[in-house]
Amino acid sequence: MALLLCAAAWTGAAWPGRATAAAPGRPAAASPEGKPAGTPAWRAEFDDVCGRTQDAMAIPSDELKRLVARADALLPAVERLEPTQRKVFLRRLQACRNLFQFVLDTREGA
């Protein structure tokens, strides 16, 4: 019996009448949007903007312009992060923005 309780605690299985937290090493429960609970608003926006880079060539020009503007609007929030996170997310945000701008520039030049 003790082994079953220990296994249930490790896997995060629900015990009758008891709420459970995430098991060690497991991510927190996801929100309905699929983001981990407690995700800051800037991170959700960052994931949405930079998650579109895979399809950059298929996105219409007006949407690309909006994505560039959204990336620019995210800059102040990312600049407020602690130094290590700031360095990583600024570089990633700049890369996303540059890709969208590059696609726009190549379309206008063609």
C-alpha positions, 0 to 999 in steps of 0.5 A: 500500500505504501508503495502505491501511495509513493508511486501516486505521489511521484506521478502526480496522480490524484488522491481522492479528496486531495488537490495535487500540484505538479510532480517534481520535474514536471511542468505546471498545468497548462491554461486553456490556451496551452500555455503553462499556468502563470505565463507572463503576458509578454511571453505569450505575445512573444511566443505568438509573434515568434512562433509565426517565423516558420510560415513567414513567406506565406504570410500576407504583407499587411500581416507581416507589417503587424508582426513587425509592429508587435515585435517592436511593441514587445521590446520594452517588456523584454528590456525589463527582464533580468540580464540573462533572460534579457540577452536571450529574448532580445536576440530572439525577438530581433531575429524574428523581427528581422526575418519579417522585415526581410520578407517584406523588403524582398517583396517590395523589391521584387 
